[in-house]
């Protein structure tokens, strides 16, 4: 078989065209391609191996990861076939979403602030020191925040809200359990937190006026919603222009027991899906970052998604 036919055969698969369309824009690892496309790791590796075999791709090793890119020294026949494939790539249904998620993945790669925070977090409690605690650290950081109106959607008994209320202008907690709402209200009154209010309601239809808060917080609440996309759209409605949504939730996982043990409706969310829902709700400046990973099985991973109205 000639080089041209080999290349045409390699590029005769829509998934491989998706991959070369991404690699034409930047050098990427298998893990990054997996985040962008949501394809299985072994499937991606197989496709990359075939493309490399016919001279379309080249790779380099960086630690434990292999990075792939379009081969700058590809034979003329391969380059000609590649040019045709890239011309047709926009016709693939997933192409537009791939480019959106590529932008997010590259932003995460370059997020030195995230790296620095992880380094600080790793050092923070390595050595004991009197009065040195995450609680004290959080209280200090809260003092740096401006006074805001905050909606804590799916708040539970309001542990986070109590902390936020120490420096916020107003915190409104919304929960669908009347018992928890009554408990939270009594506790807020007992602690003298006059700017902390509890309301009985659903996060998909929160009992707040449109454009009435600066921050909409969904902390480990979205995976309990029947329609998470609706809850995100509702958060957009109650935010003032320039307001910010913060979603702290689990990355997609396979721990089925979470449904019975914790009442979870969703087993976390892929980053791509959160991005799609935020974009559909007309949020901008969307950033999604993995912020924690539990050491013990099932190794739940937590992501933080932020965006601006």
N, C-alpha and C positions, 0 to 999 in steps of 0.2 A: 504494500500500500504506500502511495506517495505521501510526502510530508503534508501537502495540501489536504488530501483526503483524511489523514489522521487528525488534523486540526479541525476540519469541518465536522468530523464525527464527534470530537471532544466538545465542540461548541454547539452540538445539536441538541443539547439538554438545557431546558430553561433555568434549572438551578445553577448550572455551571456558568451560564450567562449572567445570572444575578451576582455570582461571586466575582467574576472578572470585572463587572461594572463597578463593584465596590473597590476592588484592588487597583483599578485604573486611577482611582481618586486618592488612595493612600495605602501605605503598607499596613497590614493588619495581621493579628494573631488569630488562631483558630477560636480561642475564647471570645475575642472581640467579634468575629464573624458570627459566632453562635448568639451573642447578645443582640446583634443587629437583625439576624434572619430568623431566630428561634428554631433553627434546624438542629438536629442532633449532632454532637461532636464527631462521632465516628463517620456519619454521613458526609459532613463537611470535609473531614480529613481524606476520605476516599475520593471525593471530587477534586480536591486540591492536588492529590497525588497524580491523578490522571492528567490534569492540566499541566502539571510540572513535567510529566513524562513526555509530552509532545512539544515541550520547549516554550510554552506560553507563560509560565510562571517561574520565578526563582525564589529561594528562601534563605534566611539566615537565622542562626540560633542566638538567642539572648537569654542566658540563664537556662531555665527549664522550658522556655517558650520558643516556638518557631514563628517567625514573621514572614509573611508572603507578600510578594508584589509582582506586577507585570514585569516580565523579563525584558530589560532594555536591549539585550543582545539577541532577541528572538530572531530566527530565520525570517527572511523576507516573506515567505509563504505564510508563516504563522502570523506575522504582523498584519498581512492583508486580510486574513480570516478574522482576526481579532477586531479589526476596524469595522467590518461588516456586522459582527455580533454586537459591538457597542452601539452601533447605529440603531439596532433593533431592540436594545435593552429597555428603553422607555415603554415599549409595548407590553412588557411583562407586568401583570397586575400589582405585584409586590414592589416594583421598582421605586415608586415615590416614597413609600413607607421606609424602604431600605435606606434611602438617602437621608431621611429625617433622623432615623436611628443612628446612622453613621455619624452625623453631626454631634449627637448626644454622646456617643461613645468616645469620640475624639476629644470632646470637651472634658470628659471625665479623666481621660488619659493625661491631659494637661493641667488637671486641677491640683496644683501643688499645695493649696490650702488644705485639701482633704488629706494628703499625705502627711503634712505637718501636724494636723489635728490627731491623726492616728498615732504618730510618734509621741506626741504630748500625752495622749490618753494611756499609752503603754507605759510611760514613765511615771504617771501621776501617783499611783499607789504602790510603787515598787518598794519604797522605803517608808517606814512609819515615821510620822512627825506629829506631835501634839496639835490637835485642832485642824489637821490636814485631812479634809474630807470632800467628797463630791458635793455633799449638801452645801457646805460653806462656799465651795467654788461656784455652784449654781446661783446662790444668793448674791454673790459678788457680781457675776455676769448680768443678772437681772437688773441691777442698778444702772447698767449702761444703756438699757433699752428705753426708748421714748414711751410716754404714757399713751396707751392705745385702747381701743374698744375691741375685745376679743370674743369670738364665739368658739366655745369648746364643744364640738359636735360629737355626740356619742361619748359623753364625758365620764360615765359611770359615777362614782361618788365624788369625783372632782378633786383627786389628789394633785394633778398637774395644775388645775385651775386655782387651787388654794395658793400655790407657789406663785403663779402668774399674777394673782390678785394683789400681791404685796406691792407691785409697782405699776399695774395697769390702771387705766382710768375706769374700766368696767370689764368684767368677765361674765358672759352669759353661758351657762352650761345647759346643754340640751340632751335629754336621755329619754328612752321610750319606757323606762320602768318608773311608775309612779312612786313605788316604795323607795327607790334610790333617790329620786328627786326630792321627796320629803325629808329623807335622811340628810342629804347634802345641804338643803336649806337650813335645817336645824343646826348642823355643824357650822355652817358659815356664820349664823347668828351668834352661836356660842363663842366663836373665835373673833367676833367683832369685825367681820369682813363685810361691810355694808355695800361694797362695790362688786360683790359676788352674788349672782342670781342663778337660780335653777328653774328651768322650764320643762314641762312634760311635752315631748313631741318626738317626731321621727326625723332622722338626719336627711331623709330624702325630701322632706317637706318641713324644714325647721321653722318654728314659730317666731320668726324675726322679720322685721320690715326689710324691704329691698334697700340696698346701699346704706346699711346701718352700722357696719363694723369694718375695722381695718384689717383684721386677721381672722381667717376661718381655719380652725385646727381640727384635723381628723387624726387622732392618735390611737392606733390599733382599733379603729372603729369601722373602717371601710369594709373589712372582710366579714362583718356581721350584717352588712346591708344586703337587701334582696337585689337591688339594682344600683351597684356602685357608680355607674355612669350618671345616673339621675342625682345621686348625692353630690357628686362633683359639680354638676350643673347648678344645683341648689345653692352650693357654696358661692358660686360665681354671682348668683342673684343677690345675696345678702351683703356682698362686699362692696365697699365704696370704690370708685375709680382709683387705681393705683394700689388697692388693697392686695393682700397676699394670702394665698392658700398654702398650708403646710400639711402634708399627708405623711404620717409615720405609720408604716405597715410592714407586713411580712412579705418577703420575696416568695414567689411561687415555690411550693414544696409538695412532698408526697406523703406527709404524715396524716393519713386518713382519720386516725383516732381523734384529731383535733375537732372534728365535727361533733363527736359525742362528748369529749372531755371539756371543751370550751365553748360549744355552741357555735362554732365557726361555720358560716355558709360557704365561704371561699377559702381555698387552701393557698392563701397569699395571691400575689399578682406578679406577672412578668413586668419588667420595667417598660417594655414596649407598649403594653396595654395601658398602663397608667399614663404614658405620654400621649397616646391616642385619645384617651378620654379627656385629658386636660386641654388638648388642642381642639377637640370637638366642642368643648364648653367655651371656647374663645379666650382661653388664658394665653399669655405670652411669657417670654423669658422662662421657659420651662427647664428645670434642672432636676435630675433624678440621680441619687447617689446611694450606694450601699454604705451604711453607717455602723453596722454591728453584725457580728456572727457569734452565736453561742458555741462554747467549747464542747458542751455535752450533746450527745445525740438527742433529737434528730437534727441538731445544728441549724436551728432557725436563723435565717438572715433577715435583717431589718433594712428597709430602704426609706430614704427621706426624699419626698417629691415636693418641690416648691415651684410656685408660679405666680405671676402678677396679673391682675385684672386690667 
